[in-house]
């Protein structure tokens, strides 16, 4: 009985101290993802898989339930334990990422997944992204008497193995996401603007060279060409269908179950969920979803402004940058601003790896925005 009372008091204290606005926004976004998963996948499961109409829905529900458990776990840790555990999990995740080229599952010419007995087709990059942010923040905010440029160098070295393992999968989209998050943290830590622009220019030139002259990244070049000419590749055709779906849905949509885009590709409920939602529910729902994301970002940055601890600031900025940039890229691909990247929409897209990754990020954000207890 005493033990149960202790657990009750612990989680009552957790509930009392977390930022309930952020927590509510996270729950609403997860709930929307669950609803749209039902709308976009129920008929697919019935027609294509000849199985239970709610097959994907129940899987998505299980992922979200597991994700919320993870979120509560990370948000209830002490700040010290959160940072210590995250550093340990970073190296565990790096091992998983290392295993992908060796024993990973290949789909459409890319090895990005591991078949784990409890989570088939798990994408280790979704696990490592939150912990990479904490590693980078730890290095950049270190109070040891090290010159700031050495900290920049050490932080860059920290993302090299992650970036290298992602590039050989190959997965340029996630590599860019990691790199942009690192660039953001370095920029707000006070780097010289000239040095920043010089390094950014060199990195961009190197990336363009690799895409167009290294055979490993031939698929990226094909996606870029198909972006400008949709008739030259399947990815370009899928992107063209997504913008057609958005246009045909109009302002208020065709109605639930009336959309056809979800039948025209195998990845619509993950990579093109915004287009599926827009076709059936209208652009007005997309605008409301984007407003929710913006309000979520604003609420976190408001906490950053009030935070005095440099490390906590960097972790919060890095975490919300990951979510914001990934959402921006996903929406950009769906409206044909960017070539296809295979990037999910945080909280809303179907997929266990994506939900677990964003749950960890959300748990970290909730943890570091809690009301401090003296």
VENRA-V30363 format. One record per residue. N is the residue number from 1. RES is the residue in one letter. NEAR is the number of other C-alpha atoms within 8 Angstrom. D_CENTER is the distance of its C-alpha to the mean C-alpha in Angstrom with 1 decimal. Layout:
n = {N,N}
res = {RES,RES}
near = {NEAR,NEAR}
d_center = {D_CENTER,D_CENTER}
This chain:
n = {1,2,3,4,5,6,7,8,9,10,11,12,13,14,15,16,17,18,19,20,21,22,23,24,25,26,27,28,29,30,31,32,33,34,35,36,37,38,39,40,41,42,43,44,45,46,47,48,49,50,51,52,53,54,55,56,57,58,59,60,61,62,63,64,65,66,67,68,69,70,71,72,73,74,75,76,77,78,79,80,81,82,83,84,85,86,87,88,89,90,91,92,93,94,95,96,97,98,99,100,101,102,103,104,105,106,107,108,109,110,111,112,113,114,115,116,117,118,119,120,121,122,123,124,125,126,127,128,129,130,131,132,133,134,135,136,137,138,139,140,141,142,143,144,145,146,147,148,149,150,151,152,153,154,155,156,157,158,159,160,161,162,163,164,165,166,167,168,169,170,171,172,173,174,175,176,177,178,179,180,181,182,183,184,185,186,187,188,189,190,191,192,193,194,195,196,197,198,199,200,201,202,203,204,205,206,207,208,209,210,211,212,213,214,215,216,217,218,219,220,221,222,223,224,225,226,227,228,229,230,231,232,233,234,235,236,237,238,239,240,241,242,243,244,245,246,247,248,249,250,251,252,253,254,255,256,257,258,259,260,261,262,263,264,265,266,267,268,269,270,271,272,273,274,275,276,277,278,279,280,281,282,283,284,285,286,287,288,289,290,291,292,293,294,295,296,297,298,299,300,301,302,303,304,305,306,307,308,309,310,311,312,313,314,315,316,317,318,319,320,321,322,323,324,325,326,327,328,329,330,331,332,333,334,335,336,337,338,339,340,341,342,343,344,345,346,347,348,349,350,351,352,353,354,355,356,357,358,359,360,361,362,363,364,365,366,367,368,369,370,371,372,373,374}
res = {X,X,X,X,X,X,X,X,X,X,X,X,X,X,X,X,X,X,X,X,X,X,X,X,X,X,X,X,X,X,X,X,X,X,X,X,X,X,X,X,X,X,X,X,X,X,X,X,X,X,X,X,X,X,X,X,X,X,X,X,X,X,X,X,X,X,X,X,X,X,X,X,X,X,X,X,X,X,X,X,X,X,X,X,X,X,X,X,X,X,X,X,X,X,X,X,X,X,X,X,X,X,X,X,X,X,X,X,X,X,X,X,X,X,X,X,X,X,X,X,X,X,X,X,X,X,X,X,X,X,X,X,X,X,X,X,X,X,X,X,X,X,X,X,X,X,X,X,X,X,X,X,X,X,X,X,X,X,X,X,X,X,X,X,X,X,X,X,X,X,X,X,X,X,X,X,X,X,X,X,X,X,X,X,X,X,X,X,X,X,X,X,X,X,X,X,X,X,X,X,X,X,X,X,X,X,X,X,X,X,X,X,X,X,X,X,X,X,X,X,X,X,X,X,X,X,X,X,X,X,X,X,X,X,X,X,X,X,X,X,X,X,X,X,X,X,X,X,X,X,X,X,X,X,X,X,X,X,X,X,X,X,X,X,X,X,X,X,X,X,X,X,X,X,X,X,X,X,X,X,X,X,X,X,X,X,X,X,X,X,X,X,X,X,X,X,X,X,X,X,X,X,X,X,X,X,X,X,X,X,X,X,X,X,X,X,X,X,X,X,X,X,X,X,X,X,X,X,X,X,X,X,X,X,X,X,X,X,X,X,X,X,X,X,X,X,X,X,X,X,X,X,X,X,X,X,X,X,X,X,X,X,X,X,X,X,X,X,X,X,X,X,X,X}
near = {4,5,6,7,8,8,8,8,8,8,9,8,8,9,7,6,9,12,10,6,6,11,10,8,10,10,8,8,10,11,8,9,12,12,8,10,16,11,9,13,13,14,8,12,15,11,7,6,7,7,7,7,10,10,10,12,12,8,8,13,9,8,12,10,8,9,12,9,8,12,14,9,9,12,12,9,9,7,8,6,8,11,9,8,8,10,11,8,10,12,8,8,12,10,8,9,13,9,10,14,11,6,7,12,11,9,7,4,5,9,12,15,12,14,10,8,5,4,8,8,9,11,10,13,10,12,13,12,10,12,12,10,13,12,12,12,13,9,10,13,9,6,5,4,4,7,6,7,6,8,11,10,8,9,13,9,8,10,12,8,8,11,11,8,10,14,10,9,11,11,11,10,9,10,12,8,11,12,10,8,12,14,8,10,13,11,9,7,7,6,9,6,6,6,8,10,8,8,8,8,8,8,8,8,8,8,8,8,9,9,11,10,6,9,6,7,11,10,7,9,10,9,13,9,9,16,14,7,8,13,8,8,10,9,11,17,11,10,15,10,10,14,12,8,15,14,8,9,15,12,7,11,13,13,8,8,7,7,12,7,13,13,7,9,8,7,7,12,14,12,12,13,12,10,14,17,13,16,18,15,14,16,14,9,11,11,8,8,8,8,8,9,9,8,8,10,10,8,9,13,10,8,9,10,6,6,9,5,6,8,10,10,11,11,11,13,11,13,13,11,10,11,10,10,9,13,11,8,10,14,10,10,13,13,11,11,7,9,11,10,8,6,11,12,14,11,11,13,15,11,9,10,11,13,15,14,12,12,12,14,11,10,14,13,13,13,14,10,10,9,7,5,3,2}
d_center = {40.7,40.2,37.0,35.6,36.6,34.8,31.5,32.2,32.8,29.8,27.3,29.5,29.1,25.3,25.4,27.9,25.9,22.2,21.3,21.9,20.7,17.1,17.5,19.0,16.3,13.6,16.2,17.0,13.5,13.4,17.0,16.5,14.0,16.7,19.4,18.0,17.3,21.0,22.1,20.4,21.0,24.2,26.5,24.7,25.2,28.8,29.8,28.0,27.7,30.9,29.6,28.9,27.7,25.1,23.8,20.1,20.4,21.6,19.1,16.3,18.4,18.7,15.0,14.7,17.8,16.7,13.4,15.7,18.0,15.4,14.5,18.3,19.0,16.9,18.0,21.6,22.0,24.1,22.6,24.4,23.4,19.7,19.9,22.2,20.2,17.0,19.1,20.5,17.3,16.0,19.1,18.8,15.4,17.0,19.7,17.6,16.1,19.7,20.8,18.7,21.2,24.1,23.5,20.3,20.5,20.9,19.9,21.0,22.0,18.8,18.4,14.8,15.5,17.8,20.0,20.2,23.0,21.0,17.7,18.6,16.3,13.9,11.4,11.9,9.3,6.7,9.6,10.6,8.0,9.0,12.5,12.7,12.4,15.2,17.2,17.2,18.1,20.8,22.3,22.4,23.9,26.3,29.8,31.6,34.0,32.1,32.1,28.9,28.8,28.8,25.8,24.0,25.2,24.2,20.6,20.6,22.1,19.4,16.7,19.3,19.2,15.4,15.6,18.8,17.6,14.7,17.3,19.8,17.7,17.4,13.8,14.2,11.0,8.9,12.1,12.2,8.8,10.3,13.6,12.9,11.5,14.8,16.8,15.9,16.9,20.0,20.9,21.0,22.9,25.8,26.0,28.9,27.9,30.1,28.5,25.0,26.0,27.9,25.1,22.6,25.3,26.0,22.4,22.1,25.5,24.6,21.5,23.8,26.4,24.3,23.0,26.6,28.7,27.0,27.4,24.3,22.2,24.5,22.0,20.1,23.5,24.1,21.0,22.0,25.5,24.6,22.6,26.0,28.0,26.4,29.5,28.8,25.9,24.1,20.7,22.6,24.5,21.4,20.0,23.6,23.7,20.6,22.3,25.5,23.9,22.8,26.3,28.1,26.4,27.7,27.4,27.9,26.8,28.9,28.5,26.7,27.2,28.8,26.1,26.6,23.3,21.9,24.8,24.4,21.5,19.9,16.3,16.8,15.3,11.9,11.8,14.4,14.1,14.9,18.0,19.1,18.9,20.7,23.4,24.3,23.8,24.2,22.7,23.6,21.0,18.3,19.8,19.7,16.0,15.4,17.9,16.2,13.0,15.5,17.4,14.6,14.0,17.7,18.4,16.3,18.0,21.3,20.9,20.2,23.4,25.4,24.1,26.6,25.0,23.6,21.2,19.8,19.4,17.5,15.1,14.5,14.2,11.8,9.5,9.9,9.7,6.2,5.4,8.5,8.4,5.5,7.6,10.6,10.2,9.8,12.8,14.6,14.6,15.9,18.6,19.4,18.8,16.8,17.5,15.4,12.5,11.3,7.7,6.8,7.0,5.2,8.5,10.6,10.0,12.1,11.3,11.8,9.4,6.3,8.4,9.5,6.5,5.8,9.6,10.2,8.6,10.7,13.6,13.7,13.8,16.4,18.3,18.7,19.6,22.2,25.8,27.5,30.5,33.4}
